[in-house]
Amino acid sequence: MFRSGGAGRAVGPGPAGPPPPGPAGSDWSPYERFQDAARSYFIHADVALDAVAGVLGRRRVRGFTLERVVDLTESGASVWQEAAVCDGRRLILWHSEEVTDHEAPGGTVLDSSVQVLPLGAIGHVGMRTMVGRNERGDRMNRGVYLVVATGTVQELSAVPGDDAGSATARFRPEAFRFSKSLDDGGPGQIARLIDFGRLLGRLVPEGRR
């Protein structure tokens, strides 16, 4: 991560439109619109939508993926939420995390942040899909792992020198990782993340020209 069945695409809205948003944490894969998906999945959907809309402007969302992780700590449950949105030119990354603030009502505040990457800054898109079979023997995707890397150096580590005493350094590029599995998201979200990875794979070469 940033983190019905089968290998087909996620079910889109029918003639009557998408189902109404469910409670926070509901499966977002049936929703084609980012706004509907966020409202059905995020606890702080209004914060996510406002942050992304402020960057998106009038541009159209071409694809997106969402993630939500609940961590149980001694002080209670902490929720990490993130969205990756592509408008055809940029990758907009939003995430939020509840952090402790004893002076705030309730003892926590929401740390919300946005990062914007032009597609031309992306140098690598890699996707690994775990393909298996269901009970009927039909092929199905059981998981997917997507990596999006830029040319920005995120980490520099020293490599031990050779016998001549020459030392080198290893550069680790900035990378964003997204994953879905049958246990984490289910078949619908697996299919949506595959679609998102394929979209980036098609658009990134255009963004780099």
MDTraj code that builds the backbone (N, CA, C; nanometers):
import mdtraj as md
import numpy as np

residues = "MET PHE ARG SER GLY GLY ALA GLY ARG ALA VAL GLY PRO GLY PRO ALA GLY PRO PRO PRO PRO GLY PRO ALA GLY SER ASP TRP SER PRO TYR GLU ARG PHE GLN ASP ALA ALA ARG SER TYR PHE ILE HIS ALA ASP VAL ALA LEU ASP ALA VAL ALA GLY VAL LEU GLY ARG ARG ARG VAL ARG GLY PHE THR LEU GLU ARG VAL VAL ASP LEU THR GLU SER GLY ALA SER VAL TRP GLN GLU ALA ALA VAL CYS ASP GLY ARG ARG LEU ILE LEU TRP HIS SER GLU GLU VAL THR ASP HIS GLU ALA PRO GLY GLY THR VAL LEU ASP SER SER VAL GLN VAL LEU PRO LEU GLY ALA ILE GLY HIS VAL GLY MET ARG THR MET VAL GLY ARG ASN GLU ARG GLY ASP ARG MET ASN ARG GLY VAL TYR LEU VAL VAL ALA THR GLY THR VAL GLN GLU LEU SER ALA VAL PRO GLY ASP ASP ALA GLY SER ALA THR ALA ARG PHE ARG PRO GLU ALA PHE ARG PHE SER LYS SER LEU ASP ASP GLY GLY PRO GLY GLN ILE ALA ARG LEU ILE ASP PHE GLY ARG LEU LEU GLY ARG LEU VAL PRO GLU GLY ARG ARG".split()
xyz = np.array([
    [0.0813, -0.1206, 0.0000],
    [0.0000, 0.0000, 0.0000],
    [0.0841, 0.1247, 0.0000],
    [0.0427, 0.2666, -0.0055],
    [0.1178, 0.4010, -0.0136],
    [0.1808, 0.4572, 0.0842],
    [-0.0701, 0.1262, 0.0606],
    [-0.1229, -0.0065, 0.0757],
    [-0.2673, -0.0405, 0.0194],
    [-1.8414, -1.0991, -0.5096],
    [-1.8270, -1.1397, -0.6486],
    [-1.6826, -1.1664, -0.6729],
    [-1.6188, -1.2183, -0.7595],
    [-1.4774, -1.2378, -0.7656],
    [-1.4345, -1.2701, -0.9056],
    [-1.3034, -1.2880, -0.9196],
    [-1.2503, -1.3244, -1.0493],
    [-1.1570, -1.2177, -1.0989],
    [-1.1136, -1.2374, -1.2212],
    [-1.0126, -1.1484, -1.2771],
    [-1.0729, -1.0318, -1.3525],
    [-1.2051, -1.0225, -1.3594],
    [-1.2683, -0.9177, -1.4371],
    [-1.2601, -0.7834, -1.3684],
    [-1.3073, -0.6808, -1.4361],
    [-1.3065, -0.5459, -1.3828],
    [-1.4080, -0.5342, -1.2722],
    [-1.3866, -0.4352, -1.1854],
    [-1.4819, -0.4113, -1.0784],
    [-1.6158, -0.3704, -1.1386],
    [-1.7217, -0.4028, -1.0662],
    [-1.8554, -0.3735, -1.1147],
    [-1.8792, -0.2235, -1.1093],
    [-1.9185, -0.1659, -1.2172],
    [-1.9442, -0.0228, -1.2251],
    [-2.0895, 0.0063, -1.1940],
    [-2.1278, 0.1321, -1.1924],
    [-2.2648, 0.1686, -1.1632],
    [-2.3589, 0.1226, -1.2731],
    [-2.4749, 0.0736, -1.2346],
    [-2.5751, 0.0290, -1.3304],
    [-2.6588, 0.1456, -1.3773],
    [-2.7691, 0.1170, -1.4481],
    [-2.8527, 0.2238, -1.5005],
    [-2.9044, 0.3160, -1.3921],
    [-2.9242, 0.2612, -1.2680],
    [-2.9791, 0.3428, -1.1610],
    [-2.8707, 0.4183, -1.0855],
    [-2.7435, 0.4047, -1.1262],
    [-2.6346, 0.4723, -1.0580],
    [-2.5742, 0.3825, -0.9516],
    [-2.4669, 0.4281, -0.8885],
    [-2.3992, 0.3476, -0.7873],
    [-2.4833, 0.3365, -0.6619],
    [-2.4578, 0.2362, -0.5781],
    [-2.5312, 0.2265, -0.4513],
    [-2.4964, 0.3445, -0.3628],
    [-2.5848, 0.3800, -0.2698],
    [-2.5535, 0.4919, -0.1800],
    [-2.4344, 0.4564, -0.0934],
    [-2.3528, 0.5561, -0.0568],
    [-2.2357, 0.5276, 0.0261],
    [-2.2743, 0.4586, 0.1561],
    [-2.1985, 0.3558, 0.1928],
    [-2.2237, 0.2841, 0.3160],
    [-2.1462, 0.3461, 0.4300],
    [-2.1435, 0.2796, 0.5461],
    [-2.0661, 0.3313, 0.6589],
    [-1.9177, 0.3285, 0.6280],
    [-1.8413, 0.4115, 0.6999],
    [-1.6970, 0.4184, 0.6775],
    [-1.6358, 0.2797, 0.6864],
    [-1.5489, 0.2488, 0.5925],
    [-1.4876, 0.1169, 0.5886],
    [-1.5564, 0.0210, 0.4939],
    [-1.6654, 0.0649, 0.4278],
    [-1.7342, -0.0204, 0.3311],
    [-1.6477, -0.0388, 0.2066],
    [-1.6754, -0.1446, 0.1312],
    [-1.6008, -0.1705, 0.0080],
    [-1.6224, -0.0554, -0.0900],
    [-1.5119, 0.0041, -0.1374],
    [-1.5236, 0.1179, -0.2272],
    [-1.5205, 0.0773, -0.3740],
    [-1.4922, -0.0492, -0.4043],
    [-1.4686, -0.0881, -0.5431],
    [-1.5889, -0.0730, -0.6364],
    [-1.7156, -0.0777, -0.5894],
    [-1.8256, -0.0579, -0.6846],
    [-1.8416, 0.0852, -0.7340],
    [-1.7707, 0.1795, -0.6743],
    [-1.7921, 0.3212, -0.7054],
    [-1.6899, 0.3698, -0.8080],
    [-1.7375, 0.4188, -0.9203],
    [-1.6501, 0.4707, -1.0248],
    [-1.6056, 0.6133, -0.9965],
    [-1.6844, 0.6884, -0.9209],
    [-1.6503, 0.8268, -0.8884],
    [-1.5692, 0.8310, -0.7596],
    [-1.4599, 0.9080, -0.7620],
    [-1.3750, 0.9206, -0.6444],
    [-1.4544, 0.9712, -0.5241],
    [-1.5437, 1.0675, -0.5463],
    [-1.6205, 1.1238, -0.4360],
    [-1.7047, 1.0165, -0.3679],
    [-1.7717, 0.9323, -0.4468],
    [-1.8573, 0.8288, -0.3885],
    [-1.7748, 0.7239, -0.3154],
    [-1.6614, 0.6862, -0.3754],
    [-1.5764, 0.5858, -0.3128],
    [-1.5212, 0.6359, -0.1798],
    [-1.4760, 0.7616, -0.1774],
    [-1.4193, 0.8177, -0.0546],
    [-1.5247, 0.8247, 0.0556],
    [-1.6455, 0.8639, 0.0205],
    [-1.7510, 0.8754, 0.1223],
    [-1.7898, 0.7396, 0.1804],
    [-1.7727, 0.6338, 0.1021],
    [-1.8100, 0.5014, 0.1513],
    [-1.6974, 0.4349, 0.2302],
    [-1.5761, 0.4896, 0.2214],
    [-1.4597, 0.4188, 0.2752],
    [-1.3871, 0.4934, 0.3864],
    [-1.3728, 0.6243, 0.3724],
    [-1.2937, 0.7013, 0.4667],
    [-1.3770, 0.7487, 0.5849],
    [-1.3142, 0.7535, 0.7011],
    [-1.3788, 0.8122, 0.8176],
    [-1.3860, 0.9640, 0.8013],
    [-1.2792, 1.0226, 0.7497],
    [-1.2739, 1.1678, 0.7310],
    [-1.2833, 1.2003, 0.5818],
    [-1.3907, 1.1561, 0.5204],
    [-1.4059, 1.1738, 0.3752],
    [-1.4071, 1.3206, 0.3360],
    [-1.4676, 1.4064, 0.4185],
    [-1.4747, 1.5480, 0.3836],
    [-1.3356, 1.6102, 0.3772],
    [-1.2453, 1.5664, 0.4647],
    [-1.1086, 1.6196, 0.4635],
    [-1.0367, 1.5730, 0.3369],
    [-1.0528, 1.4460, 0.3031],
    [-0.9878, 1.3916, 0.1832],
    [-1.0385, 1.4606, 0.0574],
    [-1.1685, 1.4751, 0.0448],
    [-1.2258, 1.5354, -0.0753],
    [-1.1846, 1.6813, -0.0893],
    [-1.1823, 1.7552, 0.0208],
    [-1.1429, 1.8953, 0.0155],
    [-0.9959, 1.9088, -0.0238],
    [-0.9101, 1.8226, 0.0318],
    [-0.7669, 1.8303, 0.0018],
    [-0.7393, 1.7982, -0.1445],
    [-0.8004, 1.6928, -0.1959],
    [-0.7767, 1.6528, -0.3351],
    [-0.8388, 1.7535, -0.4309],
    [-0.9603, 1.8005, -0.4001],
    [-1.0270, 1.8971, -0.4886],
    [-0.9467, 2.0256, -0.5003],
    [-0.8799, 2.0659, -0.3913],
    [-0.8009, 2.1883, -0.3950],
    [-0.6853, 2.1811, -0.4930],
    [-0.6360, 2.0599, -0.5182],
    [-0.5271, 2.0403, -0.6138],
    [-0.5817, 2.0059, -0.7522],
    [-0.6876, 1.9291, -0.7549],
    [-0.7424, 1.8794, -0.8810],
    [-0.7996, 1.9919, -0.9672],
    [-0.8633, 2.0877, -0.9029],
    [-0.9253, 2.1959, -0.9789],
    [-1.0354, 2.1426, -1.0699],
    [-1.0323, 2.1827, -1.1973],
    [-1.1347, 2.1411, -1.2928],
    [-1.0974, 2.0156, -1.3702],
    [-0.9804, 1.9591, -1.3410],
    [-0.9378, 1.8399, -1.4134],
    [-1.0176, 1.7184, -1.3691],
    [-1.0303, 1.6223, -1.4592],
    [-1.1115, 1.5023, -1.4348],
    [-1.0252, 1.3915, -1.3757],
    [-1.0819, 1.3178, -1.2819],
    [-1.0139, 1.2017, -1.2245],
    [-1.0160, 1.0888, -1.3263],
    [-0.8987, 1.0393, -1.3624],
    [-0.8876, 0.9292, -1.4577],
    [-0.8841, 0.7934, -1.3880],
    [-0.8367, 0.7894, -1.2656],
    [-0.8290, 0.6649, -1.1909],
    [-0.7833, 0.6928, -1.0494],
    [-0.8101, 0.5977, -0.9585],
    [-0.7713, 0.6177, -0.8189],
    [-0.7679, 0.4833, -0.7470],
    [-0.7019, 0.4834, -0.6324],
    [-0.7041, 0.3694, -0.5419],
    [-0.7048, 0.4245, -0.4002],
    [-0.7666, 0.3515, -0.3081],
    [-0.7828, 0.3959, -0.1699],
    [-0.7317, 0.2896, -0.0741],
    [-0.6859, 0.3339, 0.0422],
    [-0.6410, 0.2411, 0.1460],
    [-0.6776, 0.2965, 0.2829],
    [-0.7050, 0.2045, 0.3743],
    [-0.7419, 0.2433, 0.5109],
    [-0.6938, 0.1330, 0.6042],
    [-0.6136, 0.1701, 0.7024],
    [-0.5569, 0.0732, 0.7963],
    [-0.5883, 0.1188, 0.9381],
    [-0.6366, 0.0276, 1.0196],
    [-0.6665, 0.0565, 1.1597],
    [-0.5629, -0.0143, 1.2462],
    [-0.4894, 0.0630, 1.3244],
    [-0.3907, 0.0086, 1.4177],
    [-0.4435, 0.0217, 1.5592],
    [-0.4327, -0.0873, 1.6345],
    [-0.4755, -0.0866, 1.7742],
    [-0.3542, -0.0633, 1.8631],
    [-0.3592, 0.0421, 1.9427],
    [-0.2510, 0.0765, 2.0328],
    [-0.3033, 0.0816, 2.1757],
    [-0.2135, 0.1074, 2.2695],
    [-0.2537, 0.1163, 2.4095],
    [-0.3506, 0.2317, 2.4323],
    [-0.3375, 0.3364, 2.3520],
    [-0.4249, 0.4527, 2.3672],
    [-0.5543, 0.4405, 2.2870],
    [-0.5712, 0.3310, 2.2133],
    [-0.6921, 0.3110, 2.1350],
    [-0.6611, 0.2810, 1.9895],
    [-0.7607, 0.3018, 1.9040],
    [-0.7456, 0.2730, 1.7615],
    [-0.6941, 0.3957, 1.6873],
    [-0.5954, 0.3748, 1.6003],
    [-0.5421, 0.4813, 1.5155],
    [-0.5672, 0.4426, 1.3701],
    [-0.6189, 0.5356, 1.2926],
    [-0.6583, 0.5070, 1.1546],
    [-0.5675, 0.5815, 1.0578],
    [-0.5082, 0.5063, 0.9653],
    [-0.4283, 0.5620, 0.8553],
    [-0.5128, 0.5524, 0.7288],
    [-0.5304, 0.6632, 0.6595],
    [-0.6098, 0.6652, 0.5370],
    [-0.5267, 0.7272, 0.4253],
    [-0.5403, 0.6725, 0.3033],
    [-0.4651, 0.7299, 0.1927],
    [-0.5402, 0.7102, 0.0619],
    [-0.5158, 0.8031, -0.0303],
    [-0.5743, 0.7977, -0.1641],
    [-0.4669, 0.8357, -0.2648],
    [-0.4669, 0.7677, -0.3780],
    [-0.3816, 0.8029, -0.4916],
    [-0.4748, 0.8294, -0.6086],
    [-0.4674, 0.9502, -0.6634],
    [-0.5592, 0.9946, -0.7684],
    [-0.4777, 1.0415, -0.8886],
    [-0.5144, 0.9958, -1.0085],
    [-0.4464, 1.0367, -1.1310],
    [-0.5432, 1.1159, -1.2181],
    [-0.4980, 1.2337, -1.2621],
    [-0.5822, 1.3167, -1.3488],
    [-0.5313, 1.3196, -1.4922],
    [-0.4406, 1.2284, -1.5251],
    [-0.3863, 1.2219, -1.6597],
    [-0.2537, 1.2921, -1.6757],
    [-0.2252, 1.3867, -1.5882],
    [-0.0980, 1.4591, -1.5908],
    [-0.0198, 1.4441, -1.4614],
    [-0.0943, 1.4231, -1.3517],
    [-0.0310, 1.4210, -1.2204],
    [-0.0816, 1.3030, -1.1384],
    [-0.0004, 1.2638, -1.0417],
    [-0.0407, 1.1674, -0.9404],
    [-0.0550, 1.2451, -0.8107],
    [-0.1769, 1.2527, -0.7592],
    [-0.2069, 1.3258, -0.6367],
    [-0.2182, 1.2253, -0.5230],
    [-0.1344, 1.2399, -0.4228],
    [-0.1294, 1.1467, -0.3110],
    [-0.1761, 1.2180, -0.1846],
    [-0.2806, 1.1647, -0.1211],
    [-0.3310, 1.2212, 0.0041],
    [-0.3242, 1.1146, 0.1111],
    [-0.2838, 1.1539, 0.2302],
    [-0.2936, 1.0595, 0.3414],
    [-0.3214, 1.1350, 0.4699],
    [-0.3787, 1.0643, 0.5631],
    [-0.4065, 1.1235, 0.6938],
    [-0.3791, 1.0205, 0.8020],
    [-0.3457, 1.0729, 0.9181],
    [-0.3191, 0.9869, 1.0336],
    [-0.3602, 1.0627, 1.1590],
    [-0.4237, 0.9923, 1.2499],
    [-0.4608, 1.0540, 1.3767],
    [-0.3393, 1.0552, 1.4688],
    [-0.3058, 1.1726, 1.5194],
    [-0.1905, 1.1870, 1.6086],
    [-0.2371, 1.2443, 1.7416],
    [-0.1637, 1.2128, 1.8460],
    [-0.2006, 1.2548, 1.9806],
    [-0.1748, 1.4038, 2.0004],
    [-0.2730, 1.4715, 2.0541],
    [-0.2608, 1.6120, 2.0919],
    [-0.3456, 1.6303, 2.2170],
    [-0.2806, 1.6315, 2.3316],
    [-0.3533, 1.6343, 2.4590],
    [-0.4295, 1.7641, 2.4803],
    [-0.3956, 1.8678, 2.4038],
    [-0.4655, 1.9951, 2.4191],
    [-0.5911, 2.0023, 2.3320],
    [-0.6056, 1.9077, 2.2382],
    [-0.7218, 1.9096, 2.1487],
    [-0.8374, 1.8329, 2.2113],
    [-0.9611, 1.8736, 2.1823],
    [-1.0762, 1.7964, 2.2293],
    [-1.0682, 1.6521, 2.1787],
    [-1.0838, 1.5573, 2.2673],
    [-1.0740, 1.4177, 2.2288],
    [-0.9329, 1.3641, 2.2348],
    [-0.8338, 1.4523, 2.2467],
    [-0.6962, 1.4085, 2.2638],
    [-0.6219, 1.3760, 2.1355],
    [-0.6856, 1.3924, 2.0179],
    [-0.6178, 1.3643, 1.8911],
    [-0.6526, 1.4707, 1.7878],
    [-0.5663, 1.4849, 1.6882],
    [-0.5930, 1.5694, 1.5720],
    [-0.5624, 1.4878, 1.4470],
    [-0.6138, 1.5314, 1.3358],
    [-0.5918, 1.4619, 1.2100],
    [-0.4792, 1.5301, 1.1338],
    [-0.3734, 1.4552, 1.1063],
    [-0.2606, 1.5040, 1.0269],
    [-0.2893, 1.4682, 0.8814],
    [-0.3275, 1.5684, 0.8007],
    [-0.3658, 1.5476, 0.6605],
    [-0.2611, 1.6107, 0.5704],
    [-0.2159, 1.5375, 0.4689],
    [-0.1133, 1.5915, 0.3801],
    [-0.1404, 1.5513, 0.2353],
    [-0.0913, 1.6331, 0.1445],
    [-0.1060, 1.6103, 0.0004],
    [0.0305, 1.6223, -0.0653],
    [0.0581, 1.5306, -0.1575],
    [0.1797, 1.5375, -0.2379],
    [0.1389, 1.5235, -0.3841],
    [0.1971, 1.6057, -0.4710],
    [0.1621, 1.6054, -0.6126],
    [0.2865, 1.5729, -0.6948],
    [0.2761, 1.4697, -0.7782],
    [0.3851, 1.4299, -0.8653],
    [0.3426, 1.4452, -1.0108],
    [0.4138, 1.5220, -1.0914],
    [0.3860, 1.5185, -1.2358],
    [0.4220, 1.3804, -1.2882],
    [0.3441, 1.3286, -1.3803],
    [0.3718, 1.1940, -1.4319],
    [0.5100, 1.1867, -1.4956],
    [0.5606, 1.3003, -1.5426],
    [0.6934, 1.3021, -1.6005],
    [0.8027, 1.2738, -1.4998],
    [0.7717, 1.2858, -1.3689],
    [0.8710, 1.2587, -1.2655],
    [0.8794, 1.1098, -1.2328],
    [0.7827, 1.0324, -1.2818],
    [0.7807, 0.8887, -1.2529],
    [0.8696, 0.8162, -1.3538],
    [0.9656, 0.7424, -1.3004],
    [1.0582, 0.6712, -1.3875],
    [1.0320, 0.5222, -1.3956],
    [0.9447, 0.4707, -1.3089],
    [0.9224, 0.3256, -1.3075],
    [0.7842, 0.2970, -1.2535],
    [0.7111, 0.2106, -1.3223],
    [0.5842, 0.1558, -1.2756],
    [0.5949, 0.0044, -1.2851],
    [0.5877, -0.0639, -1.1721],
    [0.5970, -0.2098, -1.1714],
    [0.4776, -0.2703, -1.1003],
    [0.4231, -0.3760, -1.1565],
    [0.3060, -0.4391, -1.0967],
    [0.3212, -0.5910, -1.0996],
    [0.3015, -0.6524, -0.9848],
    [0.3069, -0.7979, -0.9730],
    [0.1698, -0.8482, -0.9307],
    [0.1161, -0.9436, -1.0028],
    [-0.0169, -0.9962, -0.9764],
    [-0.0078, -1.1435, -0.9380],
    [-0.0769, -1.1805, -0.8308],
    [-0.0829, -1.3201, -0.7877],
    [-0.2078, -1.3826, -0.8492],
    [-0.1880, -1.4745, -0.9417],
    [-0.2974, -1.5358, -1.0165],
    [-0.3175, -1.6791, -0.9685],
    [-0.4409, -1.7141, -0.9355],
    [-0.4723, -1.8486, -0.8887],
    [-0.6027, -1.8982, -0.9470],
    [-0.6634, -1.9914, -0.8779],
    [-0.7907, -2.0503, -0.9201],
    [-0.8908, -2.0435, -0.8056],
    [-1.0180, -2.0331, -0.8418],
    [-1.1216, -2.0395, -0.7393],
    [-1.1707, -2.1822, -0.7225],
    [-1.2766, -2.2007, -0.6434],
    [-1.3274, -2.3352, -0.6146],
    [-1.3756, -2.4074, -0.7391],
    [-1.4170, -2.3331, -0.8404],
    [-1.4662, -2.3937, -0.9652],
    [-1.3537, -2.4187, -1.0645],
    [-1.2328, -2.3771, -1.0289],
    [-1.1201, -2.3948, -1.1200],
    [-1.1008, -2.2809, -1.2160],
    [-1.1816, -2.1732, -1.2015],
    [-1.1669, -2.0573, -1.2885],
    [-1.0500, -1.9706, -1.2416],
    [-0.9834, -1.9080, -1.3367],
    [-0.8724, -1.8204, -1.3025],
    [-0.9223, -1.6975, -1.2293],
    [-0.8483, -1.6544, -1.1266],
    [-0.8834, -1.5338, -1.0528],
    [-0.7567, -1.4694, -0.9982],
    [-0.7619, -1.3382, -0.9812],
    [-0.6512, -1.2652, -0.9217],
    [-0.6660, -1.2682, -0.7698],
    [-0.5623, -1.3137, -0.7020],
    [-0.5665, -1.3279, -0.5570],
    [-0.4912, -1.2159, -0.4853],
    [-0.4208, -1.1340, -0.5599],
    [-0.3499, -1.0220, -0.4992],
    [-0.2741, -0.9430, -0.6036],
    [-0.2399, -0.8200, -0.5692],
    [-0.1640, -0.7350, -0.6609],
    [-0.0758, -0.6418, -0.5789],
    [0.0430, -0.6155, -0.6318],
    [0.1410, -0.5289, -0.5661],
    [0.1922, -0.4315, -0.6708],
    [0.1726, -0.3018, -0.6454],
    [0.2085, -0.1965, -0.7410],
    [0.3164, -0.1069, -0.6807],
    [0.4208, -0.0792, -0.7569],
    [0.5282, 0.0105, -0.7148],
    [0.5408, 0.1223, -0.8170],
    [0.5421, 0.2454, -0.7682],
    [0.5620, 0.3637, -0.8523],
    [0.6838, 0.4364, -0.7981],
    [0.7900, 0.4462, -0.8785],
    [0.9148, 0.5069, -0.8323],
    [0.9493, 0.6308, -0.9139],
    [1.0119, 0.7268, -0.8482],
    [1.0564, 0.8494, -0.9134],
    [1.2092, 0.8510, -0.9196],
    [1.2636, 0.9545, -0.9782],
    [1.4085, 0.9683, -0.9837],
    [1.4659, 1.0386, -0.8624],
    [1.3793, 1.0791, -0.7676],
    [1.4254, 1.1484, -0.6475],
    [1.4918, 1.0501, -0.5516],
    [1.6064, 1.0863, -0.4992],
    [1.6760, 1.0000, -0.4041],
    [1.6098, 1.0129, -0.2674],
    [1.5631, 0.9010, -0.2156],
    [1.4986, 0.9002, -0.0856],
    [1.5954, 0.8578, 0.0251],
    [1.6881, 0.7702, -0.0095],
    [1.7801, 0.7189, 0.0914],
    [1.9161, 0.6933, 0.0295],
    [2.0210, 0.7289, 0.1007],
    [2.1585, 0.7076, 0.0575],
    [2.2299, 0.6271, 0.1649],
    [2.2795, 0.5088, 0.1279],
    [2.3460, 0.4230, 0.2248],
    [2.4843, 0.3857, 0.1738],
    [2.5786, 0.3785, 0.2661],
    [2.7165, 0.3454, 0.2310],
    [2.7314, 0.1959, 0.2081],
    [2.8149, 0.1617, 0.1132],
    [2.8476, 0.0224, 0.0830],
    [2.9932, -0.0008, 0.1235],
    [3.0214, -0.1087, 0.1998],
    [3.1595, -0.1335, 0.2435],
    [3.2570, -0.1320, 0.1262],
    [3.3763, -0.0766, 0.1510],
    [3.4762, -0.0661, 0.0467],
    [3.5371, -0.1996, 0.0099],
    [3.6040, -0.2043, -0.1045],
    [3.6685, -0.3266, -0.1499],
    [3.8101, -0.3340, -0.0926],
    [3.8869, -0.4298, -0.1386],
    [4.0226, -0.4493, -0.0865],
    [4.1114, -0.3279, -0.1109],
    [4.0818, -0.2528, -0.2141],
    [4.1614, -0.1341, -0.2449],
    [4.1222, -0.0144, -0.1596],
    [4.0161, -0.0344, -0.0793],
    [3.9737, 0.0734, 0.0091],
    [3.8729, 0.1680, -0.0517],
    [3.8247, 0.1387, -0.1715],
    [3.7276, 0.2259, -0.2369],
    [3.5878, 0.1987, -0.1810],
    [3.5219, 0.3023, -0.1383],
    [3.3863, 0.2895, -0.0860],
    [3.2865, 0.3433, -0.1881],
    [3.1720, 0.2872, -0.1884],
    [3.0660, 0.3321, -0.2793],
    [2.9398, 0.3595, -0.1981],
    [2.8399, 0.4117, -0.2653],
    [2.7126, 0.4424, -0.2006],
    [2.5996, 0.3835, -0.2828],
    [2.4950, 0.3445, -0.2150],
    [2.3776, 0.2902, -0.2819],
    [2.2649, 0.3917, -0.2688],
    [2.2049, 0.4243, -0.3819],
    [2.0944, 0.5184, -0.3842],
    [1.9633, 0.4417, -0.3906],
    [1.8679, 0.4817, -0.3075],
    [1.7349, 0.4215, -0.3129],
    [1.6356, 0.5288, -0.3566],
    [1.5713, 0.5090, -0.4712],
    [1.4795, 0.6124, -0.5202],
    [1.3521, 0.6187, -0.4370],
    [1.2882, 0.7331, -0.4430],
    [1.1585, 0.7498, -0.3800],
    [1.0587, 0.6555, -0.4472],
    [0.9835, 0.5819, -0.3679],
    [0.8893, 0.4854, -0.4243],
    [0.7617, 0.4836, -0.3419],
    [0.6510, 0.4613, -0.4103],
    [0.5200, 0.4507, -0.3470],
    [0.4648, 0.3118, -0.3775],
    [0.4184, 0.2445, -0.2754],
    [0.3758, 0.1056, -0.2889],
    [0.2293, 0.0908, -0.2519],
    [0.1581, 0.0138, -0.3328],
    [0.0160, -0.0107, -0.3110],
    [-0.0077, -0.1614, -0.3233],
    [-0.0919, -0.2151, -0.2391],
    [-0.1189, -0.3586, -0.2477],
    [-0.2624, -0.3877, -0.2075],
    [-0.3167, -0.4935, -0.2648],
    [-0.4485, -0.5448, -0.2294],
    [-0.4428, -0.6970, -0.2364],
    [-0.5201, -0.7611, -0.1505],
    [-0.5280, -0.9070, -0.1483],
    [-0.6707, -0.9471, -0.1159],
    [-0.6964, -1.0772, -0.1179],
    [-0.8308, -1.1238, -0.0840],
    [-0.8651, -1.0900, 0.0601],
    [-0.7646, -1.0884, 0.1475],
    [-0.7883, -1.0542, 0.2878],
    [-0.7886, -0.9033, 0.3111],
    [-0.7201, -0.8308, 0.2270],
    [-0.7101, -0.6857, 0.2397],
    [-0.7715, -0.6203, 0.1166],
    [-0.9012, -0.6003, 0.1194],
    [-0.9700, -0.5327, 0.0093],
    [-1.0647, -0.6222, -0.0685],
    [-1.0239, -0.7478, -0.0925],
    [-1.1110, -0.8393, -0.1655],
    [-1.0964, -0.8282, -0.3161],
    [-1.1680, -0.9122, -0.3902],
    [-1.1544, -0.9183, -0.5364],
    [-1.1828, -0.7859, -0.6071],
    [-1.2830, -0.7116, -0.5595],
    [-1.3178, -0.5865, -0.6261],
    [-1.2056, -0.4848, -0.6195],
    [-1.1450, -0.4688, -0.5030],
    [-1.0365, -0.3722, -0.4883],
    [-0.9090, -0.4202, -0.5568],
    [-0.8883, -0.5514, -0.5630],
    [-0.7765, -0.6051, -0.6407],
    [-0.7909, -0.5618, -0.7867],
    [-0.9107, -0.5799, -0.8412],
    [-0.9343, -0.5437, -0.9808],
    [-0.9158, -0.3946, -1.0039],
    [-0.9603, -0.3126, -0.9083],
    [-0.9471, -0.1679, -0.9248],
    [-0.8003, -0.1247, -0.9184],
    [-0.7206, -0.1878, -0.8318],
    [-0.5796, -0.1517, -0.8250],
    [-0.5057, -0.1947, -0.9519],
    [-0.5432, -0.3097, -1.0071],
    [-0.4844, -0.3514, -1.1350],
    [-0.5177, -0.2494, -1.2435],
    [-0.6415, -0.2058, -1.2484],
    [-0.6803, -0.1033, -1.3463],
    [-0.5982, 0.0249, -1.3264],
    [-0.5769, 0.0628, -1.2002],
    [-0.5015, 0.1846, -1.1708],
    [-0.3564, 0.1706, -1.2161],
    [-0.2965, 0.0536, -1.1897],
    [-0.1593, 0.0303, -1.2334],
    [-0.1459, 0.0317, -1.3840],
    [-0.2424, -0.0266, -1.4538],
    [-0.2382, -0.0258, -1.5994],
    [-0.2555, 0.1149, -1.6548],
    [-0.3405, 0.1956, -1.5885],
    [-0.3579, 0.3340, -1.6308],
    [-0.2260, 0.4105, -1.6204],
    [-0.1573, 0.3961, -1.5074],
    [-0.0290, 0.4645, -1.4914],
    [0.0721, 0.4139, -1.5937],
    [0.0710, 0.2838, -1.6192],
    [0.1628, 0.2281, -1.7175],
    [0.1413, 0.2857, -1.8562],
    [0.0157, 0.3181, -1.8888],
    [-0.0131, 0.3776, -2.0195],
    [0.0220, 0.5258, -2.0238],
    [0.0000, 0.5958, -1.9136],
    [0.0144, 0.7415, -1.9138],
    [0.1542, 0.7907, -1.8856],
    [0.2295, 0.7182, -1.8052],
    [0.3620, 0.7663, -1.7659],
    [0.4525, 0.7942, -1.8846],
    [0.4599, 0.7075, -1.9864],
    [0.5452, 0.7416, -2.1018],
    [0.5046, 0.8716, -2.1681],
    [0.3732, 0.9006, -2.1723],
    [0.3279, 1.0262, -2.2312],
    [0.3714, 1.1443, -2.1451],
    [0.3624, 1.1260, -2.0130],
    [0.4001, 1.2344, -1.9233],
    [0.5479, 1.2643, -1.9267],
    [0.6310, 1.1694, -1.9700],
    [0.7757, 1.1891, -1.9713],
    [0.8250, 1.2509, -2.1017],
    [0.7393, 1.2637, -2.2009],
    [0.7845, 1.3225, -2.3281],
    [0.7836, 1.4743, -2.3207],
])
top = md.Topology()
chain = top.add_chain()
for i, resn in enumerate(residues, 1):
    res = top.add_residue(resn, chain, resSeq=i)
    for name in ("N", "CA", "C"):
        top.add_atom(name, md.element.get_by_symbol(name[0]), res)
traj = md.Trajectory(xyz[None], top)
